[in-house]
Amino acid sequence: MKYDTDNIFAKILRGEIPCKKIYESDHALAFKDINPQAKIHILVIPKGPYVNMDDFSQNAKNEEIIDFIRALGEVSKLAGVSEYAQGKGYRYISNNGPDGGQEVPHLHFHMVGGESLGRMLSKK
Ligand code: 5GP
């Protein structure tokens, strides 16, 4: 799979487009989603050029994978929804490929929470 260096998250990573940053580590960046689907909606992305989970899980270095998974935990904590922040829970979603409804071709996890999220799937 070829990575499109012009995708919107690549531009955010290069600082060409602003974002409301929540968290940053060596290999991950988290920022608010521009069109929130829940009271709290944060995107967590690896800094490396990975199209989706297939690409990341196969091709990322172990240190990038570890850092990214830890970033997911840090973000839910910073957002106040994790057990470590006495929060009430949250949901991570990663859309991959056409059936997954992925729009931006740079791996990202949506962290949604801050309210009860109901059932997991609604196929619209
Ligand atoms: P996908 O459908 O690919 O899983 O999710 C892409 C997400 O990126 C959407 O939730 C959309 O609102 C968000 N998004 C698209 N463009 C921008 C942008 O320029 N800035 C931010 N912060 N989020 C964006």
Boltz pocket constraint, residues with backbone or C-beta under 6 A from the ligand:
constraints:
  - pocket:
      binder: B
      contacts: [[A, 8], [A, 17], [A, 18], [A, 19], [A, 20], [A, 31], [A, 32], [A, 33], [A, 34], [A, 35], [A, 36], [A, 94], [A, 95], [A, 100], [A, 101], [A, 102], [A, 103], [A, 104], [A, 105], [A, 108]]
      max_distance: 6.0
